[in-house]
Amino acid sequence: MPPAVKEKSKRMAQPHAKPKTHKTKFQADLAPADDHMVRTLKAELQMSSNSDFLIDALTLFRWAVSERKCGHRIVSESASGERKVLLFPRLERVAPEVTLPHVDIRWTDKELGSLAELVSGQPAEPTEALIRAMRR
Amino acid sequence: MAVTIRRLEEFDEVAAFDCGDEPLNNYLIRHAWTNQQKVSIGVTYVAVDESAPHTVLGYFTLATSGIPRDRFPKKFVRGLPPYDLPLILLARLAVDRRFSGRGLGHALISEALTITLCVADEVGCRCIVTDAYSDKVGWYARYGFVPIEGTVASSPQKMFLDVRTIRRASSSESSPAERG
């Protein structure tokens, strides 16, 4: 009987226990070259755990995104003062400069009528080429 | 070739660019940087190879535009949203002919449409339009651009692509033919 009491008291204690943190599994299929790169970087950084590697990489990436979001450029500078600017297409998409300037286009009345019909109609199904273009 | 597409920079090598069309060459060589940095009427994106990261292989220029609602003919206004129509203009797209046939045009339009979708998500726009040379209308049509009727015969053909179609393409995992 004593064990049952213990179990009950355990159950009663649960609401006051700290909530469990859920961890998400992250799995990636890497090409041999990328796998080699990960192993080399882990060795250089003296890391043994994939999780630690991912967390550090994520921290660095998050920092880079936040810097570009502020419009800051990411630059490396050599001992002699030579500078290189990081250009990373995905990062450029979060940069505020993605805002485009405005121009006026000359339209004929017939063009505006045709455009109005296109805009107010149902969107067309994407073509194969468009799907490929958007699947990079 | 490991091609990157990024914004035009001041010291990019554009002088030798030759797509076979003088106005398109001239725009990149003489006006693109000024229009981007000084007068801000168009942003030019260039394709470069990592082996020569400042030699421009191809480019496109984007700008935003809009049409006031009262410009549309009255009989068409009823079907439109009750606001001015925001849109993106794909003002130019060209590939140096020494690098044609390597998929650069596809990579450039792919980036242009990705940026269009990004702008549509961030600030809103309804469609992308372009002025296509008559021999390029078929190429744009492959990506879903539709000719806008009423273009003056001597002018390039205005073409239209709905942002909703681009968004569908972006969220589409695979085509029925590929799944088949």
Interface residues (C-beta under 8 A of the other chain):
Chain A: L87 P89 E92 R93 E97 V98 T99 L100 P101 H102 V103 D104 I105 W107 T108 D109 K110 E111 L112 G113 S114 L115 A116 E117 L118 V119 S120 G121 P123 A124 E125 P126 T127 E128 A129 L130 I131 R132 A133 M134 R135 R136
Chain B: T4 I5 R6 R7 S40 I41 G42 V43 L62 A63 T64 S65 G66 I67 R71 F72 P73 K75 F76 V77 G79 L80 L85 I88 L89 A91 H106 I109 S110 E111 L113 T114 I115 L117 C118 V119 E122 V123 R126 C127 V129 R142 Y143 G144 V146 I148 E149 G150 T151 V152 K158 F160 D162 R164 T165 I166 R168 A169 S170 S172 S174 S175 A177
